């Protein structure tokens, strides 16, 4: 039989085993805490990275918005400078208080409508000089009597001062009809003389303005004598459709094989096609149009005479096609 171990030896071994188990549990707990701290640190790092990414996105968006605003501001400044460059600079004029009281400003001006009136006559100081005027068939510039209707707001001079009223009527007439085609006049109105309020049937007393229904404008009948550029006599209402066409003049601004371009009287565009030139006895040779049997030549800056073949009109502006 074997020997029994002493009780003291057994107790020391058990104590050693317990200590070993305690150390193992302690090491396991430390390892768990370390892993837990590592997970917390990794989570915090991921959160910080997300925050940094979000902040970077916000900064990029703010930078893009700033650049877009700067671009729009530069674009607006460029447009404003371009617009300001196109505006005409008008000299400043000091207005005295008395002038402001006597001359009320015109708020709105309605362009005058012209009507050719062949049933009325009035004579001006220049009528006697024009009795022996040039035959209308030889010149496109004619003088004619017109009756206009002018519409003004009450603030435009409808008051006791007839001088102010007449000035505003004249300004309205000039603004609405000068250098534009007018059907009633049968041509382009170049100027006016003797602009005055019509006397109507009363004789020497100018007729009063008329207000229609609920509209605010005051309408006046105005008589005037106008200088008209009339290349087509048949364009006049109640005119003679078979009247001869006057001779027109123009300076050649373009000379080509297809047509020639003209500036008539320094104001109106005109052209003559190659077909019309050939019919008139011209041929295209060495950059100029030469007459078949003759010494006439048409080249750049030449001044020639022609007759109207076709008239074009758009928004009051005309262009002409010539022949012969």
HUWO-V215771 format. One record per helix or strand of 2 or more residues. SS is the DSSP state (@ for helix, = for strand). FROM is the first residue (numbers start at 1). LEN is the number of residues. If there is no record, write none. Layout:
ss:SS from:FROM len:LEN
ss:SS from:FROM len:LEN
//
This chain:
ss:@ from:7 len:80
ss:@ from:97 len:6
ss:= from:109 len:8
ss:@ from:136 len:3
ss:= from:141 len:12
ss:@ from:154 len:3
ss:@ from:162 len:16
ss:= from:181 len:2
ss:= from:187 len:11
ss:= from:210 len:2
ss:= from:218 len:12
ss:@ from:233 len:3
ss:= from:248 len:8
ss:= from:259 len:6
ss:= from:268 len:6
ss:@ from:274 len:6
ss:= from:282 len:4
ss:= from:288 len:4
ss:= from:297 len:2
ss:= from:303 len:12
ss:= from:317 len:7
//
